[in-house]
Amino acid sequence: MGTTALIMMISAEGIIILFTAYFFWKVLVTPPKKEPDSYSDNDLVI
């Protein structure tokens, strides 16, 4: 494997690892959305 191919391979793998780590971190630190309570929507209002 030539030097250019090695640099290209390491660069591509590095970019993929950075994108994966970024989105994994984003998933970990994002607070969950507050979902509506489906049971309260079914309550009868008299």
PDB file of N, CA, C and O in Angstrom:
ATOM      1  N   MET A   1       0.856  -1.175   0.000  1.00  0.00           N
ATOM      2  CA  MET A   1       0.000   0.000   0.000  1.00  0.00           C
ATOM      3  C   MET A   1       0.897   1.232   0.000  1.00  0.00           C
ATOM      4  O   MET A   1       1.848   1.336   0.774  1.00  0.00           O
ATOM      5  N   GLY A   2       0.568   2.146  -0.879  1.00  0.00           N
ATOM      6  CA  GLY A   2       1.362   3.362  -0.984  1.00  0.00           C
ATOM      7  C   GLY A   2       1.024   4.358   0.114  1.00  0.00           C
ATOM      8  O   GLY A   2       0.043   4.209   0.841  1.00  0.00           O
ATOM      9  N   THR A   3       1.860   5.370   0.209  1.00  0.00           N
ATOM     10  CA  THR A   3       1.680   6.401   1.229  1.00  0.00           C
ATOM     11  C   THR A   3       0.371   7.164   1.026  1.00  0.00           C
ATOM     12  O   THR A   3      -0.330   7.467   1.991  1.00  0.00           O
ATOM     13  N   THR A   4       0.048   7.467  -0.204  1.00  0.00           N
ATOM     14  CA  THR A   4      -1.178   8.214  -0.492  1.00  0.00           C
ATOM     15  C   THR A   4      -2.415   7.407  -0.098  1.00  0.00           C
ATOM     16  O   THR A   4      -3.362   7.943   0.478  1.00  0.00           O
ATOM     17  N   ALA A   5      -2.392   6.129  -0.412  1.00  0.00           N
ATOM     18  CA  ALA A   5      -3.531   5.276  -0.060  1.00  0.00           C
ATOM     19  C   ALA A   5      -3.668   5.153   1.454  1.00  0.00           C
ATOM     20  O   ALA A   5      -4.785   5.140   1.970  1.00  0.00           O
ATOM     21  N   LEU A   6      -2.571   5.066   2.159  1.00  0.00           N
ATOM     22  CA  LEU A   6      -2.610   4.959   3.616  1.00  0.00           C
ATOM     23  C   LEU A   6      -3.168   6.238   4.245  1.00  0.00           C
ATOM     24  O   LEU A   6      -3.978   6.182   5.170  1.00  0.00           O
ATOM     25  N   ILE A   7      -2.730   7.382   3.736  1.00  0.00           N
ATOM     26  CA  ILE A   7      -3.245   8.670   4.232  1.00  0.00           C
ATOM     27  C   ILE A   7      -4.739   8.788   3.945  1.00  0.00           C
ATOM     28  O   ILE A   7      -5.503   9.242   4.798  1.00  0.00           O
ATOM     29  N   MET A   8      -5.153   8.385   2.761  1.00  0.00           N
ATOM     30  CA  MET A   8      -6.564   8.442   2.386  1.00  0.00           C
ATOM     31  C   MET A   8      -7.407   7.518   3.271  1.00  0.00           C
ATOM     32  O   MET A   8      -8.494   7.901   3.701  1.00  0.00           O
ATOM     33  N   MET A   9      -6.920   6.318   3.542  1.00  0.00           N
ATOM     34  CA  MET A   9      -7.652   5.361   4.359  1.00  0.00           C
ATOM     35  C   MET A   9      -7.785   5.865   5.801  1.00  0.00           C
ATOM     36  O   MET A   9      -8.866   5.790   6.386  1.00  0.00           O
ATOM     37  N   ILE A  10      -6.712   6.367   6.361  1.00  0.00           N
ATOM     38  CA  ILE A  10      -6.748   6.883   7.739  1.00  0.00           C
ATOM     39  C   ILE A  10      -7.642   8.116   7.835  1.00  0.00           C
ATOM     40  O   ILE A  10      -8.358   8.285   8.822  1.00  0.00           O
ATOM     41  N   SER A  11      -7.608   8.972   6.828  1.00  0.00           N
ATOM     42  CA  SER A  11      -8.478  10.159   6.819  1.00  0.00           C
ATOM     43  C   SER A  11      -9.948   9.761   6.759  1.00  0.00           C
ATOM     44  O   SER A  11     -10.770  10.304   7.497  1.00  0.00           O
ATOM     45  N   ALA A  12     -10.279   8.824   5.890  1.00  0.00           N
ATOM     46  CA  ALA A  12     -11.672   8.395   5.756  1.00  0.00           C
ATOM     47  C   ALA A  12     -12.163   7.749   7.050  1.00  0.00           C
ATOM     48  O   ALA A  12     -13.263   8.049   7.514  1.00  0.00           O
ATOM     49  N   GLU A  13     -11.362   6.875   7.627  1.00  0.00           N
ATOM     50  CA  GLU A  13     -11.758   6.228   8.879  1.00  0.00           C
ATOM     51  C   GLU A  13     -11.872   7.246  10.011  1.00  0.00           C
ATOM     52  O   GLU A  13     -12.756   7.128  10.859  1.00  0.00           O
ATOM     53  N   GLY A  14     -10.991   8.238  10.035  1.00  0.00           N
ATOM     54  CA  GLY A  14     -11.051   9.274  11.059  1.00  0.00           C
ATOM     55  C   GLY A  14     -12.316  10.096  10.966  1.00  0.00           C
ATOM     56  O   GLY A  14     -12.948  10.393  11.979  1.00  0.00           O
ATOM     57  N   ILE A  15     -12.690  10.470   9.741  1.00  0.00           N
ATOM     58  CA  ILE A  15     -13.915  11.251   9.546  1.00  0.00           C
ATOM     59  C   ILE A  15     -15.134  10.445   9.982  1.00  0.00           C
ATOM     60  O   ILE A  15     -16.034  10.985  10.625  1.00  0.00           O
ATOM     61  N   ILE A  16     -15.174   9.160   9.640  1.00  0.00           N
ATOM     62  CA  ILE A  16     -16.297   8.313  10.022  1.00  0.00           C
ATOM     63  C   ILE A  16     -16.375   8.183  11.540  1.00  0.00           C
ATOM     64  O   ILE A  16     -17.464   8.242  12.110  1.00  0.00           O
ATOM     65  N   ILE A  17     -15.238   8.009  12.194  1.00  0.00           N
ATOM     66  CA  ILE A  17     -15.212   7.896  13.657  1.00  0.00           C
ATOM     67  C   ILE A  17     -15.673   9.200  14.298  1.00  0.00           C
ATOM     68  O   ILE A  17     -16.410   9.171  15.283  1.00  0.00           O
ATOM     69  N   LEU A  18     -15.254  10.339  13.762  1.00  0.00           N
ATOM     70  CA  LEU A  18     -15.674  11.628  14.320  1.00  0.00           C
ATOM     71  C   LEU A  18     -17.183  11.847  14.183  1.00  0.00           C
ATOM     72  O   LEU A  18     -17.829  12.290  15.133  1.00  0.00           O
ATOM     73  N   PHE A  19     -17.751  11.541  13.009  1.00  0.00           N
ATOM     74  CA  PHE A  19     -19.188  11.681  12.824  1.00  0.00           C
ATOM     75  C   PHE A  19     -19.955  10.753  13.757  1.00  0.00           C
ATOM     76  O   PHE A  19     -20.951  11.155  14.359  1.00  0.00           O
ATOM     77  N   THR A  20     -19.490   9.508  13.878  1.00  0.00           N
ATOM     78  CA  THR A  20     -20.152   8.548  14.754  1.00  0.00           C
ATOM     79  C   THR A  20     -20.106   9.017  16.199  1.00  0.00           C
ATOM     80  O   THR A  20     -21.118   8.960  16.898  1.00  0.00           O
ATOM     81  N   ALA A  21     -18.955   9.476  16.655  1.00  0.00           N
ATOM     82  CA  ALA A  21     -18.806   9.940  18.037  1.00  0.00           C
ATOM     83  C   ALA A  21     -19.663  11.180  18.288  1.00  0.00           C
ATOM     84  O   ALA A  21     -20.273  11.309  19.349  1.00  0.00           O
ATOM     85  N   TYR A  22     -19.712  12.088  17.319  1.00  0.00           N
ATOM     86  CA  TYR A  22     -20.512  13.308  17.478  1.00  0.00           C
ATOM     87  C   TYR A  22     -21.988  12.986  17.667  1.00  0.00           C
ATOM     88  O   TYR A  22     -22.620  13.489  18.595  1.00  0.00           O
ATOM     89  N   PHE A  23     -22.543  12.142  16.782  1.00  0.00           N
ATOM     90  CA  PHE A  23     -23.965  11.846  16.867  1.00  0.00           C
ATOM     91  C   PHE A  23     -24.278  10.956  18.067  1.00  0.00           C
ATOM     92  O   PHE A  23     -25.362  11.068  18.639  1.00  0.00           O
ATOM     93  N   PHE A  24     -23.364  10.081  18.462  1.00  0.00           N
ATOM     94  CA  PHE A  24     -23.563   9.274  19.664  1.00  0.00           C
ATOM     95  C   PHE A  24     -23.605  10.177  20.889  1.00  0.00           C
ATOM     96  O   PHE A  24     -24.452   9.992  21.763  1.00  0.00           O
ATOM     97  N   TRP A  25     -22.705  11.150  20.964  1.00  0.00           N
ATOM     98  CA  TRP A  25     -22.697  12.098  22.079  1.00  0.00           C
ATOM     99  C   TRP A  25     -23.981  12.931  22.086  1.00  0.00           C
ATOM    100  O   TRP A  25     -24.553  13.199  23.142  1.00  0.00           O
ATOM    101  N   LYS A  26     -24.423  13.336  20.895  1.00  0.00           N
ATOM    102  CA  LYS A  26     -25.640  14.131  20.782  1.00  0.00           C
ATOM    103  C   LYS A  26     -26.842  13.342  21.303  1.00  0.00           C
ATOM    104  O   LYS A  26     -27.708  13.911  21.967  1.00  0.00           O
ATOM    105  N   VAL A  27     -26.905  12.059  21.016  1.00  0.00           N
ATOM    106  CA  VAL A  27     -27.987  11.215  21.513  1.00  0.00           C
ATOM    107  C   VAL A  27     -27.913  11.095  23.037  1.00  0.00           C
ATOM    108  O   VAL A  27     -28.945  11.087  23.707  1.00  0.00           O
ATOM    109  N   LEU A  28     -26.715  11.003  23.578  1.00  0.00           N
ATOM    110  CA  LEU A  28     -26.564  10.834  25.019  1.00  0.00           C
ATOM    111  C   LEU A  28     -26.956  12.085  25.807  1.00  0.00           C
ATOM    112  O   LEU A  28     -27.536  11.966  26.886  1.00  0.00           O
ATOM    113  N   VAL A  29     -26.658  13.262  25.301  1.00  0.00           N
ATOM    114  CA  VAL A  29     -26.880  14.484  26.074  1.00  0.00           C
ATOM    115  C   VAL A  29     -28.213  15.166  25.780  1.00  0.00           C
ATOM    116  O   VAL A  29     -28.588  16.092  26.499  1.00  0.00           O
ATOM    117  N   THR A  30     -28.938  14.741  24.753  1.00  0.00           N
ATOM    118  CA  THR A  30     -30.221  15.361  24.436  1.00  0.00           C
ATOM    119  C   THR A  30     -31.273  14.873  25.421  1.00  0.00           C
ATOM    120  O   THR A  30     -31.466  13.666  25.567  1.00  0.00           O
ATOM    121  N   PRO A  31     -31.961  15.796  26.104  1.00  0.00           N
ATOM    122  CA  PRO A  31     -33.004  15.358  27.035  1.00  0.00           C
ATOM    123  C   PRO A  31     -34.193  14.769  26.274  1.00  0.00           C
ATOM    124  O   PRO A  31     -34.488  15.204  25.161  1.00  0.00           O
ATOM    125  N   PRO A  32     -34.869  13.801  26.853  1.00  0.00           N
ATOM    126  CA  PRO A  32     -36.022  13.213  26.158  1.00  0.00           C
ATOM    127  C   PRO A  32     -37.166  14.209  26.026  1.00  0.00           C
ATOM    128  O   PRO A  32     -37.365  15.068  26.884  1.00  0.00           O
ATOM    129  N   LYS A  33     -37.909  14.077  24.941  1.00  0.00           N
ATOM    130  CA  LYS A  33     -39.060  14.945  24.727  1.00  0.00           C
ATOM    131  C   LYS A  33     -40.196  14.526  25.656  1.00  0.00           C
ATOM    132  O   LYS A  33     -40.373  13.346  25.957  1.00  0.00           O
ATOM    133  N   LYS A  34     -40.947  15.509  26.095  1.00  0.00           N
ATOM    134  CA  LYS A  34     -42.117  15.225  26.912  1.00  0.00           C
ATOM    135  C   LYS A  34     -43.244  14.805  25.989  1.00  0.00           C
ATOM    136  O   LYS A  34     -43.736  15.605  25.194  1.00  0.00           O
ATOM    137  N   GLU A  35     -43.652  13.546  26.096  1.00  0.00           N
ATOM    138  CA  GLU A  35     -44.726  13.052  25.251  1.00  0.00           C
ATOM    139  C   GLU A  35     -46.062  13.241  25.966  1.00  0.00           C
ATOM    140  O   GLU A  35     -46.136  13.147  27.191  1.00  0.00           O
ATOM    141  N   PRO A  36     -47.109  13.508  25.199  1.00  0.00           N
ATOM    142  CA  PRO A  36     -48.419  13.681  25.844  1.00  0.00           C
ATOM    143  C   PRO A  36     -48.890  12.368  26.456  1.00  0.00           C
ATOM    144  O   PRO A  36     -48.587  11.284  25.957  1.00  0.00           O
ATOM    145  N   ASP A  37     -49.624  12.489  27.529  1.00  0.00           N
ATOM    146  CA  ASP A  37     -50.166  11.320  28.205  1.00  0.00           C
ATOM    147  C   ASP A  37     -51.425  10.881  27.470  1.00  0.00           C
ATOM    148  O   ASP A  37     -52.414  11.613  27.436  1.00  0.00           O
ATOM    149  N   SER A  38     -51.392   9.705  26.889  1.00  0.00           N
ATOM    150  CA  SER A  38     -52.537   9.255  26.085  1.00  0.00           C
ATOM    151  C   SER A  38     -53.745   8.940  26.961  1.00  0.00           C
ATOM    152  O   SER A  38     -54.882   9.005  26.494  1.00  0.00           O
ATOM    153  N   TYR A  39     -53.509   8.600  28.225  1.00  0.00           N
ATOM    154  CA  TYR A  39     -54.631   8.294  29.098  1.00  0.00           C
ATOM    155  C   TYR A  39     -55.423   9.541  29.478  1.00  0.00           C
ATOM    156  O   TYR A  39     -56.646   9.482  29.609  1.00  0.00           O
ATOM    157  N   SER A  40     -54.741  10.661  29.653  1.00  0.00           N
ATOM    158  CA  SER A  40     -55.458  11.879  30.000  1.00  0.00           C
ATOM    159  C   SER A  40     -56.323  12.370  28.841  1.00  0.00           C
ATOM    160  O   SER A  40     -57.309  13.069  29.068  1.00  0.00           O
ATOM    161  N   ASP A  41     -55.976  12.021  27.614  1.00  0.00           N
ATOM    162  CA  ASP A  41     -56.793  12.395  26.469  1.00  0.00           C
ATOM    163  C   ASP A  41     -58.094  11.590  26.427  1.00  0.00           C
ATOM    164  O   ASP A  41     -59.069  12.021  25.812  1.00  0.00           O
ATOM    165  N   ASN A  42     -58.115  10.437  27.071  1.00  0.00           N
ATOM    166  CA  ASN A  42     -59.290   9.575  27.036  1.00  0.00           C
ATOM    167  C   ASN A  42     -60.241   9.817  28.212  1.00  0.00           C
ATOM    168  O   ASN A  42     -61.298   9.190  28.290  1.00  0.00           O
ATOM    169  N   ASP A  43     -59.880  10.710  29.117  1.00  0.00           N
ATOM    170  CA  ASP A  43     -60.741  10.983  30.266  1.00  0.00           C
ATOM    171  C   ASP A  43     -62.013  11.711  29.815  1.00  0.00           C
ATOM    172  O   ASP A  43     -61.981  12.594  28.957  1.00  0.00           O
ATOM    173  N   LEU A  44     -63.126  11.310  30.423  1.00  0.00           N
ATOM    174  CA  LEU A  44     -64.381  11.991  30.122  1.00  0.00           C
ATOM    175  C   LEU A  44     -64.476  13.275  30.923  1.00  0.00           C
ATOM    176  O   LEU A  44     -64.223  13.280  32.127  1.00  0.00           O
ATOM    177  N   VAL A  45     -64.837  14.358  30.262  1.00  0.00           N
ATOM    178  CA  VAL A  45     -65.035  15.623  30.941  1.00  0.00           C
ATOM    179  C   VAL A  45     -66.524  15.820  31.128  1.00  0.00           C
ATOM    180  O   VAL A  45     -67.272  15.905  30.153  1.00  0.00           O
ATOM    181  N   ILE A  46     -66.959  15.894  32.381  1.00  0.00           N
ATOM    182  CA  ILE A  46     -68.399  16.004  32.662  1.00  0.00           C
ATOM    183  C   ILE A  46     -68.728  17.420  33.073  1.00  0.00           C
ATOM    184  O   ILE A  46     -69.887  17.728  33.354  1.00  0.00           O
TER     185      ILE A  46
END
